[in-house]
Amino acid sequence: MLGLLLLQVLASCLWLGHGEVVKSFASCPQFFYNNATPGNALQAQNPAWICQRYKNQYHFATLYDRKMRIPVYSAYVYKPGPGSRSKSWFAEPQLINPTYDKDMDTESSIAKKYKITSQQIGQSQAINQDYNMLQGLDRGHLSPSSHQSGNNSKWATFTLTNIVPQNSTLNKGQWKDYENQMMAQETQGCKITYVITGAVPGNTYISNKRVNVPSHIWSAACCQTSTRMNTWAVIAENNKNQVRNLTLAQLETCLSQLYGRGQVSLFHRACPR
């Protein structure tokens, strides 16, 4: 009997390693410099590690907070290029049931395929209905489509597991300037740039307290040039159109205080603080 139980446990562990919503980013370490992921100081109470997969390909990685129904952070490689924005929003099937498809899909397609309702999808994550009545807030990407190249990679960012309720003025103002102008300037001379963008949970919610509105949005990058490593970081309060430029060390200290779960380390130690 004991042997059978051990075999069942082993089988479940082996199965977990092949899913897209699992217990680590082992399936998609390429979105983190030197495969080093942030430590447990950012981990949510009920987290989900998502290797964001669309059209049978990984595009970025997200640590998702099932309780708050917002991402903790998304990690990606900065590769801006041509392509169009998606006209659809996606959900994560494996947050609903680990036996469902690995690729993100639209709510209507998921509902039809598995004969479930949008409300059932919404038990595990944010859904379109949560964002339909926003006032003064936008669907703010953590991994933005403008930092990806090609339709599939750009469209993959339009999953609600990569979205937070972001102050509209900030999203269209200084945060947009950071994403488009500052990133283009800072990455000059970079061979490859790794980015982690996250959101600190706040005290307010939308959609009948289903989806948390972050208090802060933050981002950090580690870039490899031909001669050295370079880093930069920013943070913004989610009720002001103001982005503060920080060093990586300053952001990590700030996040350690905001999250209150120990010392935050976003990148491998080779990335200068």
HUPE-V458895 format. One record per helix or strand. SS is the DSSP state (alpha for helix, beta for strand). FROM is the first residue (numbers start at 0). TO is the last residue. If there is no record, write none. Layout:
ss=<SS | SS>
from=<FROM | FROM>
to=<TO | TO>
//
This chain:
ss=<alpha | beta | alpha | alpha | alpha | beta | beta | beta | beta | alpha | beta | alpha | alpha | alpha | beta | alpha | alpha | beta | alpha | beta | alpha | alpha | beta | beta | beta | beta | beta | beta | alpha>
from=<1 | 20 | 28 | 32 | 39 | 46 | 56 | 69 | 89 | 92 | 104 | 106 | 117 | 127 | 136 | 144 | 150 | 158 | 159 | 162 | 167 | 173 | 191 | 203 | 210 | 215 | 228 | 243 | 247>
to=<15 | 21 | 30 | 34 | 41 | 53 | 64 | 76 | 90 | 95 | 105 | 113 | 120 | 130 | 140 | 146 | 155 | 158 | 161 | 166 | 171 | 185 | 199 | 205 | 212 | 223 | 236 | 245 | 258>
//
